[in-house]
Amino acid sequence: MEIFGDYHIHTTASDGMASLVDQTKIAIQVGLKEIAVTDHSWHTLVSSMSHHKFATQMEAIGMMHQANDLDIKIYHGIEGNLLNRNGDMDIPDDIMPHLDVLACGFHRYLEAVCWDKNMKYLLVNGFCGKKAREKMIATNTWAYLSAMERYPIDILVHLQHRALVDIKAICEKAKEKDIYIELNEKHIKDIEPCIGDIIESGVKLIVGSDAHTKKAVGKFDNTIALIEKYNIPTDRIAGIGCEPKFKDKSNYKVEE
């Protein structure tokens, strides 16, 4: 199975262990034709994004695209944090129009400012056992549905990792909003119990390694095994059977 894209890669601009240049070089070496650089957003606890780092990264990607010998397309993205049941995300409004890719997911290691009004949401989802987290399904589902209504999200990343949701409701809204559900190489076991509902929903899928190191870029052994095990049609999977189409965010305005 040939995979030509990896749409979830981290660099030293957040908590990745390799630079943008090094991650791109590895992607080319393993035969990828497209990548999305999706470093962690503004309120991530360790190595969060900043306006300066984002601008520097955007400039670097532009310069790399201008190079005559660059045989790869680089999408500039952010992996935004879902902060609360209202569906708030931690991406500044002035950054949104500059994004090629907006990925959305739950992460538990956030700066203290995020905990002031969101203690239960972050504590239970982030640090409690499965039984306690199952009681948050309705709340988490509402958070994702609200975020999909308010923001130009392109990809929902590592669903069912920590923050559990009603996968049927999420897929229905994602399909309506033209949002991809990620097949995340690192967290494929989290989504496998729901894969039947995901396939049946008809929602679009996309592959992401969630690479934080050079050796993880373009590595999809777990993803390929899942696709083959459940006979997922590859023409529905961006990066394998089709190219992704991401939203134009140039005219984005936040919806309260």
C-alpha positions as CSV (number, residue, x, y, z in Angstrom):
1,M,0.0,0.0,0.0
2,E,1.5,3.3,-1.1
3,I,1.1,6.3,1.2
4,F,2.1,9.6,-0.4
5,G,1.1,12.0,2.4
6,D,1.6,12.5,6.1
7,Y,-0.6,15.2,7.6
8,H,0.4,15.3,11.2
9,I,4.1,16.1,11.8
10,H,5.7,18.0,14.7
11,T,9.0,20.0,14.7
12,T,11.2,21.8,17.2
13,A,8.7,24.7,16.9
14,S,6.7,22.8,19.6
15,D,7.7,19.5,21.2
16,G,9.1,17.7,18.1
17,M,12.7,16.5,18.3
18,A,13.7,17.5,14.7
19,S,13.7,20.7,12.8
20,L,11.3,21.6,9.9
21,V,14.2,21.1,7.4
22,D,15.1,17.7,8.9
23,Q,11.5,16.4,9.0
24,T,11.1,17.5,5.4
25,K,14.2,15.8,4.3
26,I,13.1,12.5,5.9
27,A,9.7,12.8,4.3
28,I,11.3,13.1,0.9
29,Q,13.6,10.2,1.7
30,V,10.7,7.9,2.6
31,G,8.9,8.8,-0.6
32,L,6.2,11.2,0.6
33,K,4.9,13.9,-1.8
34,E,3.0,15.9,0.8
35,I,3.3,16.7,4.5
36,A,1.4,18.9,6.9
37,V,3.5,20.5,9.7
38,T,1.0,20.7,12.6
39,D,2.9,21.9,15.7
40,H,1.1,22.3,19.0
41,S,-0.9,25.4,19.7
42,W,-0.6,28.5,21.9
43,H,-1.5,27.1,25.3
44,T,0.4,23.8,25.2
45,L,2.3,23.4,28.5
46,V,5.7,22.6,27.0
47,S,7.1,24.3,23.9
48,S,3.9,26.0,22.8
49,M,3.6,27.9,19.6
50,S,4.0,31.7,19.5
51,H,3.4,34.4,16.9
52,H,7.2,34.7,16.4
53,K,7.7,31.0,15.9
54,F,4.7,30.7,13.6
55,A,5.9,33.6,11.4
56,T,9.4,32.1,11.3
57,Q,8.0,28.7,10.3
58,M,5.7,30.2,7.7
59,E,8.7,32.1,6.1
60,A,10.8,29.0,6.1
61,I,8.1,26.9,4.4
62,G,7.7,29.7,1.8
63,M,11.5,29.7,1.1
64,M,11.5,25.9,0.8
65,H,8.7,25.9,-1.7
66,Q,10.7,28.4,-3.8
67,A,13.6,26.0,-4.0
68,N,13.8,24.5,-7.4
69,D,14.8,21.1,-6.1
70,L,12.1,20.6,-3.4
71,D,10.0,17.6,-4.5
72,I,7.4,17.9,-1.8
73,K,4.4,20.0,-0.8
74,I,4.4,21.4,2.7
75,Y,1.1,22.5,4.3
76,H,1.5,24.9,7.2
77,G,-0.8,23.9,10.0
78,I,-1.5,23.9,13.8
79,E,-2.7,21.2,16.1
80,G,-5.1,23.2,18.2
81,N,-6.2,22.3,21.7
82,L,-9.9,21.8,22.6
83,L,-10.2,23.6,25.9
84,N,-13.7,23.1,27.3
85,R,-17.3,22.0,26.7
86,N,-18.0,25.2,24.8
87,G,-15.6,24.1,22.0
88,D,-13.1,26.9,22.5
89,M,-9.7,26.5,20.9
90,D,-6.4,28.2,21.7
91,I,-5.6,29.7,18.3
92,P,-5.5,33.5,17.9
93,D,-8.0,34.9,15.4
94,D,-5.2,36.7,13.5
95,I,-3.4,33.4,12.9
96,M,-6.4,31.5,11.4
97,P,-6.3,33.2,8.0
98,H,-2.7,32.0,7.5
99,L,-3.3,28.4,8.2
100,D,-3.3,25.7,5.5
101,V,-4.5,23.1,7.9
102,L,-6.3,23.4,11.2
103,A,-6.2,20.2,13.3
104,C,-8.3,19.8,16.5
105,G,-7.8,17.5,19.4
106,F,-7.9,17.1,23.1
107,H,-4.6,17.4,25.0
108,R,-4.2,17.3,28.8
109,Y,-0.9,19.1,29.3
110,L,-2.0,22.7,29.0
111,E,-0.9,26.0,30.6
112,A,-2.4,27.1,33.9
113,V,-4.5,29.8,32.3
114,C,-6.6,27.0,30.6
115,W,-7.5,25.4,34.0
116,D,-9.2,28.4,35.6
117,K,-12.7,27.8,34.3
118,N,-12.2,24.3,32.8
119,M,-11.0,22.3,35.8
120,K,-13.5,19.4,35.6
121,Y,-13.3,19.1,31.8
122,L,-9.5,19.0,31.7
123,L,-8.9,17.0,34.9
124,V,-11.4,14.1,34.3
125,N,-10.5,13.7,30.6
126,G,-6.8,14.2,31.1
127,F,-6.0,12.3,34.2
128,C,-8.9,10.0,35.4
129,G,-9.6,6.4,34.6
130,K,-11.9,5.1,31.8
131,K,-15.1,4.8,34.0
132,A,-14.8,8.5,35.0
133,R,-14.1,9.6,31.5
134,E,-17.1,7.7,30.1
135,K,-19.3,10.0,32.2
136,M,-17.9,12.9,30.1
137,I,-19.0,11.5,26.7
138,A,-22.0,13.8,26.3
139,T,-19.9,16.8,27.4
140,N,-17.0,15.9,25.1
141,T,-19.3,15.3,22.2
142,W,-20.9,18.7,22.7
143,A,-17.4,20.3,22.8
144,Y,-16.4,18.8,19.5
145,L,-19.7,19.6,17.8
146,S,-19.5,23.2,19.0
147,A,-15.9,23.5,17.8
148,M,-16.8,22.1,14.4
149,E,-19.6,24.8,14.1
150,R,-17.3,27.7,15.1
151,Y,-14.0,27.0,13.5
152,P,-12.8,26.0,10.0
153,I,-11.4,22.7,11.2
154,D,-9.9,20.4,8.7
155,I,-8.9,17.3,10.7
156,L,-10.1,15.8,14.0
157,V,-6.9,14.1,15.4
158,H,-6.6,11.0,17.6
159,L,-10.3,10.8,18.5
160,Q,-11.1,8.6,21.5
161,H,-7.6,9.2,23.0
162,R,-8.4,10.4,26.5
163,A,-11.6,12.5,25.7
164,L,-14.3,9.9,24.8
165,V,-17.1,10.9,22.4
166,D,-20.2,9.7,20.7
167,I,-18.5,8.7,17.6
168,K,-21.6,8.5,15.5
169,A,-22.6,12.1,16.3
170,I,-19.0,13.3,15.7
171,C,-18.8,11.5,12.3
172,E,-22.2,12.9,11.2
173,K,-21.2,16.5,11.9
174,A,-17.7,15.9,10.4
175,K,-19.2,14.7,7.2
176,E,-21.6,17.6,7.2
177,K,-18.7,20.1,7.7
178,D,-16.3,18.3,5.3
179,I,-13.9,17.5,8.1
180,Y,-11.5,14.6,8.0
181,I,-11.2,11.9,10.8
182,E,-7.6,11.1,11.3
183,L,-6.2,7.6,11.3
184,N,-3.5,8.4,13.8
185,E,-0.5,6.0,13.7
186,K,0.4,6.5,17.4
187,H,-3.2,6.1,18.7
188,I,-4.7,3.6,16.2
189,K,-5.8,1.3,19.1
190,D,-8.0,4.1,20.5
191,I,-10.1,4.4,17.3
192,E,-10.2,0.7,16.3
193,P,-13.3,-0.1,18.5
194,C,-15.2,2.6,16.6
195,I,-14.0,1.9,13.1
196,G,-17.2,0.1,12.1
197,D,-19.2,3.2,12.9
198,I,-16.7,5.4,11.2
199,I,-16.7,3.4,8.0
200,E,-20.5,3.2,7.9
201,S,-20.8,7.0,8.4
202,G,-19.1,7.7,5.1
203,V,-16.9,10.4,6.7
204,K,-13.6,11.3,5.0
205,L,-10.4,9.9,6.5
206,I,-6.8,11.1,6.5
207,V,-3.5,9.6,7.6
208,G,-1.2,11.2,10.2
209,S,1.9,9.7,11.8
210,D,1.9,12.2,14.7
211,A,5.6,12.1,14.3
212,H,7.7,13.9,16.9
213,T,11.0,12.3,15.7
214,K,12.6,11.8,12.3
215,K,12.2,8.0,12.4
216,A,8.4,8.3,12.8
217,V,7.8,10.4,9.7
218,G,5.8,8.5,7.1
219,K,5.7,5.3,9.2
220,F,2.2,3.8,9.0
221,D,2.5,0.1,9.9
222,N,-0.4,0.2,12.4
223,T,-2.5,2.3,10.1
224,I,-2.0,0.0,7.1
225,A,-2.8,-3.0,9.3
226,L,-6.1,-1.4,10.4
227,I,-7.0,-0.5,6.8
228,E,-6.4,-4.0,5.6
229,K,-8.1,-5.7,8.6
230,Y,-11.4,-3.8,8.1
231,N,-11.1,-3.4,4.3
232,I,-11.4,0.4,4.5
233,P,-11.8,1.8,0.9
234,T,-8.6,3.6,0.2
235,D,-10.4,6.1,-2.1
236,R,-11.8,7.7,1.1
237,I,-8.4,8.1,2.7
238,A,-6.4,11.3,1.9
239,G,-2.8,10.5,1.6
240,I,-3.4,7.1,0.0
241,G,-6.3,7.1,-2.5
242,C,-6.9,10.8,-2.8
243,E,-5.4,14.2,-2.2
244,P,-6.8,16.2,0.7
245,K,-8.8,19.4,0.2
246,F,-8.4,21.8,3.1
247,K,-10.6,24.8,3.8
248,D,-9.8,28.4,2.7
249,K,-9.5,30.3,6.0
250,S,-8.6,33.7,4.6
251,N,-12.0,35.2,5.5
252,Y,-12.4,33.5,8.8
253,K,-14.3,35.3,11.6
254,V,-14.8,33.8,15.0
255,E,-18.4,32.7,15.9
256,E,-19.2,33.4,19.5
